[in-house]
Amino acid sequence: MQEDSSVQNENTRDIPRHRLPKRTGRRTTYFLVGALALVGLGLGGVSVATADHATPTPAAVDFDAQARAEAAARADRSVRESTAPVTPSATPASPTPSPSAASPTPSKPAATAKPRPKRTSAPKPTWVIPMKGAQITSCYGARWGTLHAGIDFAMPAGTPIHAAAAGTVVKAGDAGDGYGNSVFIDHRNGYLTHYAHQSSLKVTVGEKVSAGEVIGYEGSTGDSTGPHLHFEVHKAAMWNQIDPAPFLRARGIDVAC
């Protein structure tokens, strides 16, 4: 018996042992089916069958249930909406855009103000003619056996007399010397000017005058035969008369003497 047992054991050892393949329960989830159902129907449940057997039997899925449910819901909603009172809405008409709003016109840039040229007044002349437009009736030189020491300008009585240049009045009035009402102006450059036979004076001693300023009015006072201005130029000292014609020409004033 023992021998048979040993033989049996040896035979048993020589026989290769085969283990039955272990059946692994493959859990197959039909998520793909569920995903497709959700995409196609929007809502609804998908029965997922899980089996531990090698060939599971999937659960039956009702694909038409969700569609029927949605159709019923739409029918019920349409019935409710048809019975609800309708309130007309006052929808304002769309405003018609104005041409300016539709195509805005670009604004013109502000015009840059051009700088105005500065007005430069011509400088006032240093010397002027004492009675412009007058007729010269006598020039400097010998007359009637004596020296006529100035130039006579004749205009109607009352014509304004102008200072030949700026200066200070050093004598004004009638001194009884035959010149009648006369004015002396010191120009502070070594020269004086003398204006005689005036009907009235407009300046006083010590007054400062400018070139062209009115100092009195033409007349015929003193030793005079008619209304005129007797004009003299004194150099370096009073009563040192010189010819006014070349003196005035040297200063831009031409007289017909």
C-alpha positions in Angstrom: 0.0 0.0 0.0 2.7 2.3 0.8 4.4 1.6 -2.5 1.2 2.3 -4.3 0.9 5.5 -2.3 4.4 6.6 -3.2 3.9 5.7 -6.8 0.7 7.6 -6.7 2.4 10.6 -5.1 5.2 10.5 -7.7 2.7 10.3 -10.4 0.9 13.1 -8.9 4.0 15.2 -8.7 4.8 14.6 -12.3 1.4 15.7 -13.5 1.6 19.4 -14.1 -0.8 21.4 -12.1 -2.9 23.9 -13.9 -4.8 26.6 -12.1 -8.0 27.6 -13.6 -7.7 31.1 -14.8 -9.1 33.4 -12.2 -12.2 34.9 -13.4 -11.7 38.6 -12.9 -14.9 40.4 -12.6 -14.5 43.1 -15.2 -16.6 45.9 -14.1 -17.9 47.3 -17.3 -19.6 50.6 -16.9 -21.6 51.9 -19.7 -20.6 55.5 -19.1 -20.4 56.0 -22.8 -24.0 55.1 -23.1 -24.9 57.4 -20.3 -22.9 60.3 -21.9 -24.6 59.8 -25.2 -28.0 59.7 -23.6 -27.3 63.0 -21.7 -26.1 64.7 -24.9 -29.0 63.5 -27.0 -31.8 64.0 -24.5 -30.5 66.7 -22.2 -31.9 65.1 -19.1 -32.7 61.6 -18.0 -31.2 58.7 -16.3 -29.3 55.9 -17.8 -29.3 52.6 -16.2 -25.8 51.4 -15.8 -25.5 47.7 -15.5 -22.5 46.4 -13.7 -21.8 42.7 -13.7 -19.3 40.6 -12.1 -19.6 37.9 -14.8 -17.6 37.7 -18.0 -20.5 38.5 -20.2 -22.8 40.8 -18.3 -26.3 41.6 -19.6 -26.8 45.3 -20.0 -29.9 46.8 -18.4 -32.6 48.0 -20.8 -32.5 51.8 -21.3 -35.6 53.7 -22.3 -34.3 56.3 -24.7 -37.8 57.6 -25.5 -38.8 58.4 -21.9 -36.9 61.7 -21.7 -38.2 62.8 -25.1 -41.8 62.1 -24.0 -41.3 63.9 -20.7 -40.0 67.0 -22.5 -42.8 67.0 -25.0 -45.3 66.8 -22.2 -43.6 69.7 -20.4 -43.7 71.8 -23.6 -47.4 71.0 -24.2 -48.2 71.9 -20.6 -46.2 75.2 -20.8 -47.8 76.2 -24.1 -51.3 75.7 -22.5 -50.3 77.9 -19.5 -48.9 80.7 -21.7 -51.9 80.7 -24.0 -54.3 81.3 -21.1 -52.2 84.0 -19.5 -53.3 87.6 -20.2 -51.3 89.4 -22.8 -50.2 93.0 -22.0 -49.2 94.9 -25.1 -45.8 96.5 -24.7 -45.2 100.0 -25.9 -42.0 99.5 -27.8 -40.7 102.9 -28.9 -39.7 103.1 -32.5 -36.0 103.1 -33.0 -34.9 106.7 -33.4 -33.6 107.5 -36.8 -30.0 108.6 -36.4 -29.3 112.1 -37.6 -26.8 112.5 -40.4 -24.5 114.1 -37.9 -24.7 111.2 -35.6 -24.4 108.6 -38.4 -21.4 110.3 -40.0 -19.9 112.9 -37.7 -18.2 115.7 -39.4 -14.8 116.2 -38.1 -14.5 119.5 -36.4 -12.2 122.0 -37.9 -9.1 122.8 -35.8 -9.3 126.2 -34.2 -7.7 128.8 -36.4 -4.5 130.0 -34.9 -4.6 133.8 -34.6 -1.9 135.3 -36.6 0.2 137.7 -34.6 -0.5 141.2 -35.6 2.5 143.2 -36.6 3.3 145.8 -34.1 2.6 149.3 -35.3 5.8 151.2 -35.0 5.1 154.9 -35.2 7.7 156.9 -37.1 10.0 158.7 -34.7 9.0 162.3 -34.2 11.3 164.7 -36.1 13.8 166.6 -34.0 13.1 169.8 -36.0 10.0 171.0 -37.8 9.0 174.1 -39.8 7.3 176.6 -37.4 4.5 177.5 -39.9 3.9 174.8 -42.5 2.4 175.9 -45.8 3.1 179.6 -45.2 4.3 182.0 -47.8 7.8 183.3 -47.2 7.7 187.1 -47.7 11.3 188.0 -46.6 14.5 186.0 -46.1 17.6 186.7 -43.9 19.8 189.5 -45.1 20.0 193.2 -45.8 16.6 195.0 -46.2 15.9 198.7 -46.3 19.4 199.5 -45.3 19.5 197.3 -42.3 19.9 193.6 -41.5 16.8 191.6 -41.6 17.9 189.0 -39.1 15.3 186.3 -39.8 12.6 184.8 -42.1 9.1 186.1 -42.4 6.3 183.4 -42.8 2.9 184.9 -43.8 -0.4 183.2 -43.1 -3.9 184.6 -42.0 -3.9 186.1 -38.6 -4.5 183.5 -35.8 -2.6 180.7 -37.6 -0.9 178.5 -34.9 2.8 178.8 -34.5 4.8 175.6 -33.6 8.1 175.2 -31.7 10.8 174.3 -34.2 12.4 171.8 -31.6 12.1 170.7 -28.0 13.4 173.1 -25.4 12.6 175.4 -22.5 10.9 178.8 -22.8 13.3 181.4 -21.6 11.4 184.6 -22.6 7.8 185.2 -23.4 5.8 188.5 -23.8 6.3 192.0 -25.2 9.6 193.5 -24.2 9.0 196.9 -26.0 11.8 196.1 -28.5 9.7 196.2 -31.6 9.1 192.4 -31.8 5.8 192.7 -30.1 4.6 189.5 -28.4 7.6 187.1 -28.8 8.9 183.8 -27.4 12.5 182.6 -27.0 13.2 178.8 -26.7 16.5 177.4 -25.5 17.2 174.1 -27.2 20.1 173.2 -24.9 22.4 172.5 -27.8 23.9 176.0 -28.2 21.0 177.4 -30.2 17.9 179.5 -29.4 14.9 180.2 -31.6 12.8 183.4 -31.6 9.1 183.8 -32.6 8.0 187.5 -33.0 4.8 189.5 -33.7 2.4 187.0 -32.2 -1.2 188.0 -31.5 -1.3 185.9 -28.3 1.0 183.5 -26.5 0.3 180.0 -25.2 3.4 179.3 -23.2 5.2 181.0 -20.2 8.8 181.3 -19.1 10.2 178.0 -17.7 7.7 175.8 -19.6 9.2 172.8 -21.5 7.9 172.3 -25.0 8.3 169.6 -27.6 9.0 169.8 -31.3 5.8 170.9 -33.1 3.9 172.0 -30.0 1.8 175.2 -30.4 3.4 178.1 -28.6 1.1 181.0 -29.8 -0.8 182.5 -32.8 0.3 184.6 -35.7 -0.3 188.4 -35.4 1.1 191.8 -36.2 2.2 193.2 -32.8 5.3 195.4 -32.5 6.9 197.0 -35.5 5.0 195.1 -38.2 3.2 196.0 -41.4 0.9 193.0 -41.4 0.2 189.6 -39.9 3.3 187.3 -40.2 5.8 185.3 -38.1 9.3 186.7 -37.8 11.5 183.6 -37.1 15.1 183.8 -36.0 17.9 181.5 -34.9 20.5 182.7 -32.3 23.8 180.9 -31.9 25.6 180.5 -28.6 23.9 183.6 -27.1 20.8 185.7 -27.4 20.9 188.3 -30.3 23.6 186.5 -32.1 21.4 185.8 -35.1 22.4 183.5 -38.0 20.7 182.7 -41.3 17.8 180.2 -40.4 17.6 178.8 -44.0 20.9 176.8 -44.1 20.4 175.9 -40.4 17.0 174.4 -41.1 18.1 172.7 -44.3 20.9 170.9 -42.3 18.1 169.5 -40.2 15.9 168.3 -43.0 13.7 171.4 -43.4 13.9 173.1 -46.8 12.7 176.7 -47.0 12.7 178.9 -50.1 15.4 181.3 -49.1 
